[in-house]
Amino acid sequence: MDRASFLSDDCPPMGIYETLYAFRDSFGQFMGAPGTHPWSQGFPLTTQLAGGPELPGSVEVTWEDRFYPKAWGHPLLREAIVAHYNGFYGSRITPDNVMVFAGGRPGIYAVLAFLKRHVEVRIGNVEWPAYLDILTQTKTSWKVVPFTKANGFHPPNAAYFDRAGLNAKTHLMPVISNPGNPTGHTRAGAELEELIAMAEQPKNGILLDEAYEMFHASKGVSGIRYVKDLDNSNVFLAGACTKGLQCPGIRIGWIIASKQNVETLANYSSFGMGGVSHPSQLYAAKLLEPQRVARARDAVDRHYGMQRARYGRAFAELGLTVHTGDGGFYHWLELPEGLDADELNRRLFRHGAAILKGFDCDMARPHDKDPEYRSPYGSFFRFSFGPLLPETFESDIAILRRVLDEYRADVAR
């Protein structure tokens, strides 16, 4: 009897998880266990930051919260999200511009899954690994925008809207993380204003992933500040409680878009999601209280700005080339000639540490693991200081120094 799986075989784990599984197999424990160093992990500290607000310890759940949730999100949360953007960025969105999801990535997945066939995505050559999986599984048409040392891993806005070789029917939808994951490069001020103006032009749109919105010296960077006519655009802004609000575990994210596009996403929720947990949404509404967010912005900038600066200095002293921008909580690093990220991880595993390989962030790599493909980012890696306590800094640097010294000694033999 044929017992082959009915499900597709074309569904490998995201690149980050491949590293986690390889680490478990090598070290014998899961990353995050005591004695491990989660440099590959993309999450923030989930404890109170110095000078930051306390994280709520509970949320009240009533009999009404045990009903099915509304397809587009809890009214209290949608209103809190609107107040968050209108209060800090001066926008004029309404709850009808907000669609709530169970985290940021389900929202991104839904937007890409419902793109019309004549829409082509443009995405940077170096981006968050999950984008590649989402683009592949949704059968989205996409082309990469070069990220190189020559352009500082920060191509101009116009590169995302280059229409060379396109017919008149094709529309363009850049997908950009801002601040960037893994590079930390950020489009802010006049550059972000220009990007949004391009996205609002006919035949254009944008999906701007703002998960790291608060991780920048501006204490908040969002394209919503510059949107002129959201309801007549195809601008999609993705946000979440995952990073700046320090609560990845409650799985709350949202998409800001035109009322028409939100209606489409809500219709999808009615049959594809069934809404999002009421208790999680109520917890998120508490996180978004304006005074609380103001304190969070200050604390995030102070803590992560300090961490970015001191890890960057230390990495340069170790002989790594730092290509990082001024946002997020990652460093985008280049290894000394001859050492690639695969070999670095094999050596780090022995010490209970791991990084995310640059290969996994390559949006041009084949999804089917073609062994013949050679990524231009083999010697690059992402280092996350998101979940690291300040007191681990010395031991973190000591491990990297030891591994790099051991490699150099092996080469010299």
N, C-alpha and C positions, 0 to 999 in steps of 0.2 A: 504493500500500500504506500502510495506517495505521501510522505509526511513533510514535504518541503513547505517552508513558510509562505503564507499568503502575502506577507508584507514585503515591501521593497528592500532589496539588499543595499540600495544606494543611500544609506543613512548612517554614516560613521559618526562617532562622537566629535564634538567641536574640538579644535586644536588644543585648547586649554585643558580639556579633560583627558586628551591623549597623554599630555605631560603628567597629569595627576595619576593616571593609571600606571604609567611607566615608573613614576616615583614610588608608588605603592609596591609594585613588583620588585623594585630594586632595594628599597629601604625597609620594607616589611611593615610599614605603617602608612596611614593616610596622611596627606599633607594637612597640617593644622593640629595634629596630635602634639602633645608636649614634647619639646625637643626638636621640633621641625621649624623650618624658616620659610614662610609662605610668600616668597618673592614673586611667584607666578600668579598669585591670586588677585583678582580685580575687585576687592571689597574694602570698605573703609573700616576704621575702628567703630565698634558698635557700643562703646562706653562713652561716658561724658567727656568731652574735650575740655581742657583748661579754659575757663572763662565762658564755656558754652552752656547751653541750657540742659537741664536734666531730660533724660528720655522717659516718656510716660511708662509707668509700671503696669497700667491696666486700662481697660476701656469698658464702659457700661454697655451691656447688651440687653435690650428689651424684647418683649414678645414680637414687636414689629420687625426686629432685625433677623428673626428666624423665618420670615417670608422669603420668597425668591427676590433677589435684588433686581433693580431696574437695569435694563439692557445697557444704557449709556453711562450709568454710574449713580451713586448716591447723591441726592441734591445737596446735602451738607458739604460733601467733598468737592463737588463741581463748583460750588460757590467759593469754597476755600481756595481752590486752584485759580479761579478768576481773580480773587482778591490778591493772591500772591503775584500774579503777572501785572495786573493793573496798578497795584500799589507800588511795586518796585520799578517797573519798566515803563509806566505811563501808557500802557496799551488800553484798548477799549473792548476787550472780548467779553462775551456773555457765557453763561453756562451752556448754551447751545453750541458753543465752539469747543467744548471739552468732551472727550470720550475716554472713559476710565478702563484700564486693562489690568490684568494680574501681573504687573511688572512692565518694564519698558520694552523688552524684546517681543512679547506677544503683540504689542501695538505696532512695532516696526514690521513684524511678520504680516499682520493683517493689511497694512497699507500696501506692501509690495505684492501680496497675494491678489489684491483687487485692482492692480494697475491694468489699464487697457493695453492691448497688444501694440499699439503704435507708440507707446512710451518706452524710451530707452534710458536705463539708469547709467549714470556716470559715478564712479567711485574711485577714490584714491588707491594707488597701488599698495599702500600700507594702511590698513584699517583694522578694526576690531574683528577677530576671527569669525565670530558668529555671522557676520554679514555674508560671508561666502556661502555658508551652509543655508542661510535663509534665501539668498538669491538663487541658489541651485534648486532647492526644494520647491520654490514658488515658480520655477521655470521663467524667471525674469531675464530679459535681455539686458546685458550690461557691458560696458567697456571701462577699462581702467585709465586713470589719469596718472601720469608718471610722478613718482615720488623718488627723488634722487638727492645725492649729496649736492649736486650742482644747484638744484632749486631749493635746497635747505629742507627737504621733505615738507614743503609748503608751497605748492604751485599756486599761481594767480587764480583768482576767481574765474577769469575768462576761460581758463583751460577746461572747466567743467561744462561750459556751454558752447564749445567749439562745434560748429555744424558742418565742418568740412566732410564731404562725402555723404551727407544725409539728404534724403529727399524731403520735400516740403511737408509730407504727412507726419514725419517723425517728431515727437515731442521729447523733451529732455528733463530728466529728474535726477539731479545730483543727490547722492546719499553721503552725508558728511557728519562725522562726530566732531563736536566743537564744545569745549576743548577736545583735542584729538586723542583718541586711544588707538595706538600706543605712543604716539610721538609727543603729546603734550602741546603741540602747536595750536594756537588759538586765533580765530578771526574775531576781532573786536573793533569797536569804534568805526572809523570810516570804511575799513575793509569789510566789516560785517554789513554795514549799511549798503555798500555796493553789491555784495552777494545777494542780499534780499531784494534789492531793486532789480537785479538780473532775473531772479527767480519769479518775480511778479510780471515779467514781460510775457507777451503771447507765446504759446508753445513751450513755455518753461514752467518748472515747479521746483520744489526741493523738499527733501526729508532731512531735517537737521536734528541730529541726535544730541540733546543737551543734557545727558546724564550727569556730566561734570560741570554743570552750570556754575556752581559756587566755588569751584577750585581754580580761582584766578584772582589776580590782584584787584580787579574791579569788584570783587565779591559777588559778582553775578553777571553773566554774559548770556544774552538771549536774543535771537533774531526777532522776537516779537516787538522789541523796541523800535524796529525800523519798518515793520509791515504797514503798508499804506491802506490796503483794501483786502483784508483776509477773506471775506466772504465771496470775493470774485477772483480768488487765486487758488493755486494748488500748492500752497505752502503748508507743510506739515512739520510741527515741532514736537519732538518726543521728550518727555520729562519723566521723572520717577522719584520715589522716596529712597532709592537705593544708595546714593552716594552722599550728597551734602546733608541729607536728613538722617543718614546713618542707619537706615532700617531696610537692608535688602531682604530680610526674612519675612516681611509682611506682604511682599509681592504686590506692590501698588505702583502703577505707572499710568501715563496718560498721553494722548495725542491732542494737540491743539490744531484745529483746522477750520475750514469753512463749514458753515452749517450744513450744506449739502453733503460734503464729504463725511462729516460726523454722522449724518443720518445713515449713510451707507455702512459705516462701521458699526453703528448701533443695530442695524438690520442683521449684519453678520453675527453680532453678539446674541441676538434673539434665537439663533439656531446653532451657532458654533461655539458659544461660550456659556450662555445662560447667566451672564452678569458676573460680578466679582464679589467675593466675600464681604458682607456688611461689616463684621467686626474689624476686618483689616482696613476698610474704607473709613470707618469711624476713627480708628487709630491714626490714620494718615491725616484726617482733618485736624486732630489735635497737634500733630507735628507741624502743621502749616499755620498755626496761630501767629499773626504778624510779629508780635514782640519776640516770640520764641525764634522765628526765622531770622530776625535781625541779629540776635545773639549768635545764632548758628553761623551766619555768614561771617561775622567777625572771627569766631573761633576757628572755623575751617581755614580761612585765609591765613591766620596767624600760625596755626599748627602745621598745616601742609606746606605753606610757603617756607617755613623754617626747615622742614624735612627735605623739600626739593633742593634747597640751596646747599645744605651740608652734605647730602648724599652726592650731589653733582660735583662738589669740590673733591670729595674723597675718591670718586670714580676717576676723575681726571688724574689725580695723583697716582692711582693704580695703573695708569697707562691705557685706560679705556677712552675712546673718543665719544664725547657727549654731544648728541644731536637733538637734545630735548628743547621743547618750547617752554612757554611760561605758564602752562595750565595743566590741570589734571593731577593725578598722583602716580605717574609713571616716569621712568627715565628710558629714553630710546638710545641705546648704546651700541657701539661698534667695537668688536674684539680686535686684539692685535693680529697682525698678519699671520696666517697659518692656523689659527684657532677658530673653529666654528661653534655655533651654539649647541649642536648635538653633543660634541665632545665636552663642552663646558658643563652641560647638564649631567652627563655621565659622571663627571668628576664631582659635581655638586651633590649628587644623590648620596654619595658616601658620607656627606656631612649633614644630611637631613635637609638640604636646600634644593631649590629649583627655580629656574627662570622660564619665561615664555619665549620660545624661539621666534626669531624674525620670520622664518619660513611660514609659521602658522598665521602670520599677519599679512601674508602676501595674497592680495585679491586676484592675482593672475595665475596662481598655482592651480593645477588640475584638482578637481574634487575627488578624482578616483585614484589619487596617490601614484601617478605615473612615475616610475623610478628613473626615467630618463630626464625628468624636468630638473633644471638647475635654477633655483631661486637666486635673484640678486641680493637677497637678504640673509644668506646663510651665515654670515659672520655678525649679524645684528641680533639683539635681543631686547626684550622689555623687562625692566625691573620695576616691581610694584612696591612702593613704600606705603600704600594705602592702609594695610592692616598692622603696620609695624609700630610698636610702642617706642617712644624716644630712647628708652634705656637699652634697646637692643642694637642701637647703632654701632657701637664699638665691636660687638661680636659679629654683626653682619659684615662689616668691613674686614674683620680679621679672617673670616671664612673665605671671602673672595680673594683676599691677598694670598692666603695659603694656597688656594687652588691655582691661581695664576702663577705663583712662584714655582709650584710643583710642575706645571706645564712647561715653563721656561727651562727648568732643570732637566726635564725629560728630553726636550729638544736639543739641549746643549750636549747631551751624552753621545 
